[in-house]
């Protein structure tokens, strides 16, 4: 399989849109005859998406409380790198 064939197969599997498809979809979703309104709507869409991504990242990175059911590592199992 050539590199071009592999790239084409990957694009089909990943459901990525080609640039022309993206342009067509954008023009269908936003009124390009009113660029200020289209830009404002698109900015709101991107802001909401970024906020959602940030909230998901924040919630997944929160530390567990000390009372959680996750057992802690026993100190005797920990190896001190300065003594080895």
For each residue, the residues with C-beta under 8 A, 3 or more apart:
1: 5 6 9
2: 5 6
3: 6 7
4: 7 8
5: 1 2 8 9
6: 1 2 3 9 10
7: 3 4 10 11
8: 4 5 11 12
9: 1 5 6 12 13
10: 6 7 13 14
11: 7 8 14 16 18
12: 8 9 15
13: 9 10
14: 10 11
15: 12
16: 11
17: 21 22 25
18: 11 21 22
19: 22 23
20: 23 24
21: 17 18 24 25
22: 17 18 19 25 26
23: 19 20 26 27
24: 20 21 27 28
25: 17 21 22 28 29
26: 22 23 29 30 42
27: 23 24 30 32
28: 24 25
29: 25 26
30: 26 27 37 38 41 42
31: 34 37 38
32: 27 35 38
33:
34: 31 37 38
35: 32 38 39
36: 39 40
37: 30 31 34 40 41
38: 30 31 32 34 35 41 42
39: 35 36 42 43
40: 36 37 43 44
41: 30 37 38 44 45
42: 26 30 38 39 45 46
43: 39 40 46 47
44: 40 41 47 48
45: 41 42 48 49
46: 42 43 49 50
47: 43 44 50 51
48: 44 45 51 52
49: 45 46 52 53
50: 46 47 53 54
51: 47 48 54 55
52: 48 49 55 56
53: 49 50 56 57
54: 50 51 57 58
55: 51 52 58 59
56: 52 53 59 60
57: 53 54 60 61
58: 54 55 61 62
59: 55 56 62
60: 56 57
61: 57 58
62: 58 59
63:
64: 68 70
65: 68
66:
67:
68: 64 65
69:
70: 64
71:
72:
73: 77 78
74: 77 78
75: 78
76:
77: 73 74
78: 73 74 75
79: 84
80: 83 84
81: 84
82:
83: 80
84: 79 80 81
